[in-house]
Amino acid sequence: MNNSLCLKSVGNASSLFLVITFILCVAFDLVFLEHAMYRA
């Protein structure tokens, strides 16, 4: 087995990072309505 960085693990890590940051942004918008990015 080679020691190079596996592309699949990099993809999984970046996807997980994007999902977590998206969920945090949505939760922040729902909790702090006065600081929402867009007024609905």
KAZIVEN-V197381 format. One record per backbone hydrogen bond with DSSP energy under -0.5 kcal/mol. NH is the residue of the N-H (numbers start at 0). CO is the residue of the C=O. If there is no record, write none. Layout:
nh=NH co=CO
nh=NH co=CO
This chain:
nh=9 co=5
nh=10 co=6
nh=11 co=7
nh=12 co=8
nh=13 co=9
nh=14 co=10
nh=15 co=11
nh=16 co=12
nh=17 co=13
nh=18 co=14
nh=19 co=15
nh=20 co=16
nh=21 co=17
nh=22 co=18
nh=23 co=19
nh=24 co=20
nh=25 co=21
nh=26 co=22
nh=27 co=23
nh=28 co=24
nh=29 co=25
nh=30 co=26
nh=31 co=27
nh=32 co=30
nh=34 co=31
nh=35 co=32
